Amino acid sequence: MAKKSIIPGLSFSWKRAVGISYAKRKIAKVTGIPTTKSGRQKKVGKLFGIK
C-alpha cells in the first residue's frame, strides 16, 4: 500500500522532480515508441493486426 500524505491532496514524485518523466515523454515523442508496457503492447498489436 502507498504511504499516506500528511497533507491531503499533496503528493510528491521523486522521478518527476528529477526529470525522468519529462525525459521519457520526450524520447517517446521523438522515436514514436511508447515507454509504458501497455503502450508498447498496443503498438505491436496494431502493427501485426492483433486485436
PyMOL CGO cylinders between C-alpha atoms (Angstrom):
from pymol import cmd
from pymol.cgo import CYLINDER

trace = [
    CYLINDER, 0.00, 0.00, 0.00, 1.21, 3.51, -0.78, 0.3, 1, 1, 1, 1, 1, 1,
    CYLINDER, 1.21, 3.51, -0.78, 2.37, 5.76, 2.01, 0.3, 1, 1, 1, 1, 1, 1,
    CYLINDER, 2.37, 5.76, 2.01, -0.26, 8.31, 3.06, 0.3, 1, 1, 1, 1, 1, 1,
    CYLINDER, -0.26, 8.31, 3.06, 0.50, 12.00, 2.64, 0.3, 1, 1, 1, 1, 1, 1,
    CYLINDER, 0.50, 12.00, 2.64, 0.44, 14.21, 5.71, 0.3, 1, 1, 1, 1, 1, 1,
    CYLINDER, 0.44, 14.21, 5.71, -1.44, 16.89, 3.76, 0.3, 1, 1, 1, 1, 1, 1,
    CYLINDER, -1.44, 16.89, 3.76, -4.45, 15.58, 1.82, 0.3, 1, 1, 1, 1, 1, 1,
    CYLINDER, -4.45, 15.58, 1.82, -4.23, 16.24, -1.92, 0.3, 1, 1, 1, 1, 1, 1,
    CYLINDER, -4.23, 16.24, -1.92, -0.47, 16.75, -1.86, 0.3, 1, 1, 1, 1, 1, 1,
    CYLINDER, -0.47, 16.75, -1.86, 1.82, 14.16, -3.39, 0.3, 1, 1, 1, 1, 1, 1,
    CYLINDER, 1.82, 14.16, -3.39, 5.49, 14.06, -4.29, 0.3, 1, 1, 1, 1, 1, 1,
    CYLINDER, 5.49, 14.06, -4.29, 7.19, 12.13, -7.07, 0.3, 1, 1, 1, 1, 1, 1,
    CYLINDER, 7.19, 12.13, -7.07, 10.98, 11.95, -7.00, 0.3, 1, 1, 1, 1, 1, 1,
    CYLINDER, 10.98, 11.95, -7.00, 11.01, 10.77, -10.64, 0.3, 1, 1, 1, 1, 1, 1,
    CYLINDER, 11.01, 10.77, -10.64, 9.12, 13.87, -11.71, 0.3, 1, 1, 1, 1, 1, 1,
    CYLINDER, 9.12, 13.87, -11.71, 11.31, 16.12, -9.55, 0.3, 1, 1, 1, 1, 1, 1,
    CYLINDER, 11.31, 16.12, -9.55, 14.50, 14.68, -11.10, 0.3, 1, 1, 1, 1, 1, 1,
    CYLINDER, 14.50, 14.68, -11.10, 13.10, 14.95, -14.63, 0.3, 1, 1, 1, 1, 1, 1,
    CYLINDER, 13.10, 14.95, -14.63, 12.79, 11.27, -15.54, 0.3, 1, 1, 1, 1, 1, 1,
    CYLINDER, 12.79, 11.27, -15.54, 9.13, 11.62, -16.54, 0.3, 1, 1, 1, 1, 1, 1,
    CYLINDER, 9.13, 11.62, -16.54, 9.96, 14.52, -18.87, 0.3, 1, 1, 1, 1, 1, 1,
    CYLINDER, 9.96, 14.52, -18.87, 12.86, 12.63, -20.46, 0.3, 1, 1, 1, 1, 1, 1,
    CYLINDER, 12.86, 12.63, -20.46, 10.75, 9.51, -21.06, 0.3, 1, 1, 1, 1, 1, 1,
    CYLINDER, 10.75, 9.51, -21.06, 7.98, 11.59, -22.63, 0.3, 1, 1, 1, 1, 1, 1,
    CYLINDER, 7.98, 11.59, -22.63, 10.46, 13.40, -24.88, 0.3, 1, 1, 1, 1, 1, 1,
    CYLINDER, 10.46, 13.40, -24.88, 12.06, 10.11, -26.03, 0.3, 1, 1, 1, 1, 1, 1,
    CYLINDER, 12.06, 10.11, -26.03, 8.64, 8.61, -26.75, 0.3, 1, 1, 1, 1, 1, 1,
    CYLINDER, 8.64, 8.61, -26.75, 7.66, 11.64, -28.86, 0.3, 1, 1, 1, 1, 1, 1,
    CYLINDER, 7.66, 11.64, -28.86, 10.87, 11.61, -30.91, 0.3, 1, 1, 1, 1, 1, 1,
    CYLINDER, 10.87, 11.61, -30.91, 11.01, 7.85, -31.55, 0.3, 1, 1, 1, 1, 1, 1,
    CYLINDER, 11.01, 7.85, -31.55, 7.27, 7.20, -31.72, 0.3, 1, 1, 1, 1, 1, 1,
    CYLINDER, 7.27, 7.20, -31.72, 7.69, 4.26, -29.34, 0.3, 1, 1, 1, 1, 1, 1,
    CYLINDER, 7.69, 4.26, -29.34, 5.72, 4.40, -26.07, 0.3, 1, 1, 1, 1, 1, 1,
    CYLINDER, 5.72, 4.40, -26.07, 7.67, 3.94, -22.84, 0.3, 1, 1, 1, 1, 1, 1,
    CYLINDER, 7.67, 3.94, -22.84, 4.90, 2.16, -20.94, 0.3, 1, 1, 1, 1, 1, 1,
    CYLINDER, 4.90, 2.16, -20.94, 4.47, -1.60, -21.17, 0.3, 1, 1, 1, 1, 1, 1,
    CYLINDER, 4.47, -1.60, -21.17, 0.81, -1.38, -22.18, 0.3, 1, 1, 1, 1, 1, 1,
    CYLINDER, 0.81, -1.38, -22.18, 1.60, 1.29, -24.78, 0.3, 1, 1, 1, 1, 1, 1,
    CYLINDER, 1.60, 1.29, -24.78, 4.25, -0.89, -26.41, 0.3, 1, 1, 1, 1, 1, 1,
    CYLINDER, 4.25, -0.89, -26.41, 1.90, -3.90, -26.41, 0.3, 1, 1, 1, 1, 1, 1,
    CYLINDER, 1.90, -3.90, -26.41, -0.85, -1.87, -28.12, 0.3, 1, 1, 1, 1, 1, 1,
    CYLINDER, -0.85, -1.87, -28.12, 1.59, -0.56, -30.74, 0.3, 1, 1, 1, 1, 1, 1,
    CYLINDER, 1.59, -0.56, -30.74, 2.86, -4.07, -31.56, 0.3, 1, 1, 1, 1, 1, 1,
    CYLINDER, 2.86, -4.07, -31.56, -0.70, -5.38, -31.64, 0.3, 1, 1, 1, 1, 1, 1,
    CYLINDER, -0.70, -5.38, -31.64, -1.75, -2.72, -34.15, 0.3, 1, 1, 1, 1, 1, 1,
    CYLINDER, -1.75, -2.72, -34.15, 1.37, -3.38, -36.22, 0.3, 1, 1, 1, 1, 1, 1,
    CYLINDER, 1.37, -3.38, -36.22, 0.55, -7.10, -36.58, 0.3, 1, 1, 1, 1, 1, 1,
    CYLINDER, 0.55, -7.10, -36.58, -3.23, -6.60, -36.82, 0.3, 1, 1, 1, 1, 1, 1,
    CYLINDER, -3.23, -6.60, -36.82, -3.96, -8.30, -33.50, 0.3, 1, 1, 1, 1, 1, 1,
    CYLINDER, -3.96, -8.30, -33.50, -7.00, -7.03, -31.60, 0.3, 1, 1, 1, 1, 1, 1,
]
cmd.load_cgo(trace, "trace")
